[in-house]
Amino acid sequence: MLRQRVITALVLVALLLISLAAASRWPFSLLTLGLMAAGGWEWGRLNQAGASGAWLAGAGVAAAGALALGLGWSTVPPPPLWGLALVLWVLAGGAALRRGPSHWPGLWRPVRLALGLAGLWAAWLALSQARAIGINFMLSLLCLVWMADIAAYFGGKAWGRRKLAPSISPGKSWEGVGSGMAGVLALALVWVVLDRRLGFDGPSLYSRLLASLGPAGLLAALLALCGLSVLGDLVESLAKRAAGAKDSSGLLPGHGGVLDRVDALLPVLPAALALLALGRR
């Protein structure tokens, strides 16, 4: 299992680096759109869309992404898009978690499918815009979610006592969430210092939020983004538990499926851009 995980991770990293090294942004946009389309296929399977319905779900994400590319939305999206995506995640995601896995299959299937596919499409579009802003900005945003996940895992293992959502994800604890937030705050501090000393290709997410919102605003924004990463993780876990599935698929050997790897990113990517837009006002 470990060997499979390492090989899969190396292949994905190699593809990502190749796409980022290209002079054009198209390779990165197409690579990530392919991954999100695969996530759409997985979402269809988790929500009992059937074999053909799952393929249509994946194709729908790909088609919506291609349309957005054609309209130029990957660099200049519609102004209210990120705010709408954030509100939808908070309201719909929060409602789903409150009702629990047993109520999820009772929601009309087209609504379940539409919510998940819209979330995948919005996250891909936000990632494309983050790439257009700059590689340093995009990597700082991705690393926020990865740090929150890693620090939460080790913090939960060491100190976890109070369960966060036992009926959805028994392994998660409030202590783990706090550890993830502490890890992200430490990461932001280091990154802001490196921004000032090294420059990179532009300011990171943390430096931009600090400049537009101030120290207190940066702190609040980072805590909110960490909370949203937990929300995304729990919503996918809820769908898997309702479907009786351990992983979203076996597309990524040793890692499970695409959704298993991007679930925490889905609400964070558009939310981060919404916060940036708020800071510019």
C-alpha positions as CSV (number, residue, x, y, z in Angstrom):
1,M,0.0,0.0,0.0
2,L,2.8,2.4,0.9
3,R,4.6,1.7,-2.4
4,Q,1.4,2.4,-4.3
5,R,0.8,5.6,-2.5
6,V,4.4,6.8,-3.2
7,I,4.3,5.9,-6.9
8,T,0.9,7.5,-7.4
9,A,2.0,10.7,-5.6
10,L,5.2,10.9,-7.6
11,V,3.3,10.5,-10.9
12,L,0.8,13.2,-9.9
13,V,3.5,15.6,-8.8
14,A,5.5,15.0,-12.0
15,L,2.4,15.8,-14.1
16,L,1.7,18.9,-12.0
17,L,5.3,20.2,-12.4
18,I,5.2,19.6,-16.1
19,S,2.0,21.5,-16.5
20,L,3.2,24.4,-14.4
21,A,6.5,24.6,-16.3
22,A,4.7,25.1,-19.6
23,A,4.7,28.6,-21.1
24,S,0.9,28.5,-21.5
25,R,-1.6,27.9,-18.7
26,W,-3.6,25.5,-20.8
27,P,-1.8,22.3,-19.7
28,F,-2.5,23.1,-16.1
29,S,-6.1,24.0,-16.7
30,L,-6.7,20.8,-18.7
31,L,-4.9,18.6,-16.3
32,T,-6.9,19.9,-13.3
33,L,-10.1,19.9,-15.2
34,G,-9.6,16.2,-16.0
35,L,-9.1,15.5,-12.3
36,M,-12.3,17.4,-11.4
37,A,-14.2,15.6,-14.1
38,A,-13.0,12.3,-12.6
39,G,-14.3,13.6,-9.3
40,G,-17.7,14.3,-11.0
41,W,-17.8,10.6,-12.1
42,E,-17.1,9.5,-8.6
43,W,-19.8,11.8,-7.2
44,G,-22.3,10.3,-9.6
45,R,-21.3,6.8,-8.4
46,L,-21.6,7.8,-4.7
47,N,-25.1,9.2,-5.4
48,Q,-26.4,6.2,-7.2
49,A,-26.6,7.8,-10.6
50,G,-25.8,4.5,-12.3
51,A,-22.9,3.8,-14.7
52,S,-24.2,6.0,-17.5
53,G,-25.3,8.7,-15.1
54,A,-21.8,8.8,-13.5
55,W,-20.1,9.2,-16.9
56,L,-22.6,12.0,-17.7
57,A,-21.7,13.7,-14.4
58,G,-18.0,13.6,-15.2
59,A,-18.7,14.8,-18.8
60,G,-20.8,17.6,-17.4
61,V,-18.0,19.0,-15.2
62,A,-15.6,18.8,-18.2
63,A,-18.1,20.5,-20.5
64,A,-18.8,23.3,-18.0
65,G,-15.1,23.8,-17.6
66,A,-14.5,23.9,-21.3
67,L,-17.3,26.5,-21.6
68,A,-15.7,28.6,-18.8
69,L,-12.3,28.5,-20.6
70,G,-13.9,29.6,-23.8
71,L,-15.6,32.5,-22.1
72,G,-12.3,33.6,-20.4
73,W,-13.7,33.0,-16.9
74,S,-10.5,31.2,-15.8
75,T,-8.8,34.6,-15.5
76,V,-11.8,37.0,-15.2
77,P,-14.8,35.1,-13.6
78,P,-18.2,36.7,-13.0
79,P,-17.9,39.0,-10.0
80,P,-20.4,37.4,-7.6
81,L,-19.4,33.8,-8.3
82,W,-17.0,33.2,-5.4
83,G,-19.4,34.8,-2.9
84,L,-22.3,32.6,-4.2
85,A,-20.1,29.5,-4.0
86,L,-19.1,30.3,-0.4
87,V,-22.7,30.9,0.7
88,L,-23.8,27.7,-1.0
89,W,-21.2,25.7,0.8
90,V,-22.0,27.1,4.2
91,L,-25.7,26.7,3.9
92,A,-26.0,23.4,2.0
93,G,-23.0,21.8,3.5
94,G,-24.0,22.9,7.0
95,A,-27.6,21.6,6.5
96,A,-26.3,18.2,5.2
97,L,-24.0,17.8,8.2
98,R,-26.8,18.7,10.7
99,R,-29.1,16.1,9.2
100,G,-26.5,13.4,9.0
101,P,-25.7,10.5,6.6
102,S,-29.1,8.8,7.1
103,H,-31.0,11.7,5.6
104,W,-28.6,12.3,2.7
105,P,-30.2,9.6,0.4
106,G,-33.6,11.1,1.0
107,L,-32.6,14.3,-0.7
108,W,-33.8,14.3,-4.4
109,R,-30.9,12.8,-6.4
110,P,-30.7,15.5,-9.1
111,V,-30.2,18.1,-6.3
112,R,-27.4,16.0,-4.7
113,L,-25.7,15.6,-8.1
114,A,-26.1,19.3,-8.9
115,L,-24.6,20.4,-5.6
116,G,-21.6,18.2,-5.9
117,L,-20.9,19.0,-9.6
118,A,-21.3,22.7,-9.0
119,G,-18.8,22.5,-6.2
120,L,-16.3,20.7,-8.3
121,W,-16.7,23.1,-11.2
122,A,-16.4,26.2,-9.0
123,A,-13.3,24.8,-7.3
124,W,-11.6,24.1,-10.6
125,L,-12.4,27.6,-11.8
126,A,-11.0,29.1,-8.6
127,L,-7.9,27.0,-9.0
128,S,-7.4,28.2,-12.6
129,Q,-7.7,31.8,-11.5
130,A,-5.3,31.2,-8.6
131,R,-2.8,29.9,-11.2
132,A,-3.4,33.0,-13.3
133,I,-2.7,35.2,-10.3
134,G,0.7,33.4,-9.7
135,I,2.3,30.1,-8.8
136,N,3.3,31.4,-5.4
137,F,-0.3,32.4,-4.7
138,M,-1.7,29.1,-5.9
139,L,0.8,27.0,-3.9
140,S,0.2,29.0,-0.7
141,L,-3.5,28.3,-1.1
142,L,-3.0,24.6,-1.7
143,C,-0.5,24.3,1.1
144,L,-3.0,25.9,3.5
145,V,-5.3,22.9,3.1
146,W,-2.5,20.4,3.1
147,M,-1.1,21.8,6.3
148,A,-4.5,21.9,8.0
149,D,-5.0,18.2,7.1
150,I,-1.5,17.1,8.2
151,A,-1.4,19.0,11.4
152,A,-5.0,17.9,12.3
153,Y,-4.0,14.3,11.7
154,F,-1.0,14.4,14.0
155,G,-2.6,16.6,16.6
156,G,-5.7,14.4,16.6
157,K,-3.5,11.3,17.1
158,A,-1.6,12.9,19.9
159,W,-4.3,14.8,21.8
160,G,-7.7,13.9,20.2
161,R,-10.3,13.2,22.9
162,R,-13.5,15.0,21.9
163,K,-15.1,13.6,18.7
164,L,-16.0,16.2,16.0
165,A,-18.6,14.3,14.1
166,P,-18.7,10.7,15.3
167,S,-21.6,9.6,13.0
168,I,-19.8,10.9,9.9
169,S,-16.1,10.6,10.5
170,P,-15.2,9.0,13.9
171,G,-11.5,9.7,13.5
172,K,-11.8,13.4,13.6
173,S,-11.6,15.4,16.9
174,W,-11.9,19.0,18.0
175,E,-8.3,18.8,19.2
176,G,-7.3,17.8,15.6
177,V,-9.1,20.8,14.2
178,G,-7.3,23.1,16.6
179,S,-4.0,21.6,15.7
180,G,-4.8,22.1,12.0
181,M,-5.5,25.7,12.6
182,A,-2.3,26.2,14.6
183,G,-0.3,24.6,11.8
184,V,-1.9,26.9,9.2
185,L,-1.1,30.0,11.3
186,A,2.5,29.0,11.7
187,L,2.7,28.3,7.9
188,A,1.2,31.7,7.1
189,L,3.8,33.5,9.4
190,V,6.7,31.7,7.7
191,W,5.3,32.3,4.2
192,V,4.8,36.0,4.8
193,V,8.5,36.3,5.9
194,L,9.6,34.4,2.9
195,D,7.5,36.6,0.6
196,R,9.3,39.7,1.9
197,R,12.8,38.2,1.6
198,L,12.5,36.2,-1.6
199,G,9.8,37.8,-3.7
200,F,8.8,34.8,-5.7
201,D,6.5,35.6,-8.7
202,G,4.1,37.6,-6.6
203,P,2.6,37.8,-3.1
204,S,1.2,34.7,-1.5
205,L,-2.4,34.3,-0.3
206,Y,-1.2,35.2,3.2
207,S,0.6,38.4,2.2
208,R,-2.4,39.5,0.1
209,L,-4.8,38.9,2.9
210,L,-2.5,40.7,5.4
211,A,-2.3,43.7,3.1
212,S,-6.0,44.0,2.5
213,L,-7.5,42.8,5.8
214,G,-4.8,43.6,8.3
215,P,-3.4,41.2,11.0
216,A,-6.8,40.6,12.7
217,G,-8.5,40.1,9.4
218,L,-5.8,37.6,8.2
219,L,-6.3,35.6,11.4
220,A,-10.0,35.5,11.0
221,A,-9.7,34.6,7.3
222,L,-7.3,31.7,8.0
223,L,-9.4,30.3,10.8
224,A,-12.5,30.5,8.5
225,L,-10.6,28.7,5.6
226,C,-9.5,26.0,8.0
227,G,-13.1,25.5,9.1
228,L,-14.2,25.3,5.5
229,S,-11.6,22.6,4.8
230,V,-13.1,20.5,7.5
231,L,-16.5,21.1,6.1
232,G,-15.5,19.9,2.7
233,D,-13.9,16.8,4.2
234,L,-17.0,16.0,6.3
235,V,-19.4,16.5,3.4
236,E,-17.6,13.9,1.3
237,S,-17.3,11.6,4.2
238,L,-21.1,11.9,4.7
239,A,-21.8,11.0,1.1
240,K,-19.4,8.0,1.3
241,R,-21.0,6.8,4.6
242,A,-24.5,7.1,3.1
243,A,-23.4,5.1,0.1
244,G,-21.5,2.5,2.3
245,A,-18.2,3.3,0.5
246,K,-14.8,3.5,2.1
247,D,-13.2,5.5,-0.8
248,S,-14.8,7.5,-3.5
249,S,-13.2,5.2,-6.1
250,G,-9.9,3.3,-6.8
251,L,-8.7,5.7,-9.5
252,L,-5.6,6.7,-7.5
253,P,-3.9,3.5,-6.3
254,G,-3.0,3.7,-2.6
255,H,-5.0,7.0,-2.2
256,G,-8.5,6.0,-3.1
257,G,-10.3,8.4,-5.4
258,V,-9.9,12.0,-6.6
259,L,-12.6,13.2,-4.2
260,D,-10.7,11.7,-1.3
261,R,-7.8,13.9,-2.2
262,V,-9.6,17.2,-3.1
263,D,-12.6,17.2,-0.8
264,A,-11.1,19.7,1.6
265,L,-10.0,22.0,-1.3
266,L,-13.5,22.3,-2.8
267,P,-14.9,24.9,-0.5
268,V,-11.6,26.6,0.4
269,L,-10.6,27.5,-3.2
270,P,-13.6,29.8,-4.0
271,A,-13.8,31.0,-0.4
272,A,-10.2,32.3,-0.5
273,L,-10.9,34.3,-3.7
274,A,-14.1,35.6,-2.1
275,L,-12.1,36.9,0.8
276,L,-9.6,38.5,-1.5
277,A,-12.4,40.3,-3.3
278,L,-13.8,41.4,0.0
279,G,-10.5,42.8,1.0
280,R,-10.3,44.9,-2.2
281,R,-13.5,46.8,-1.4
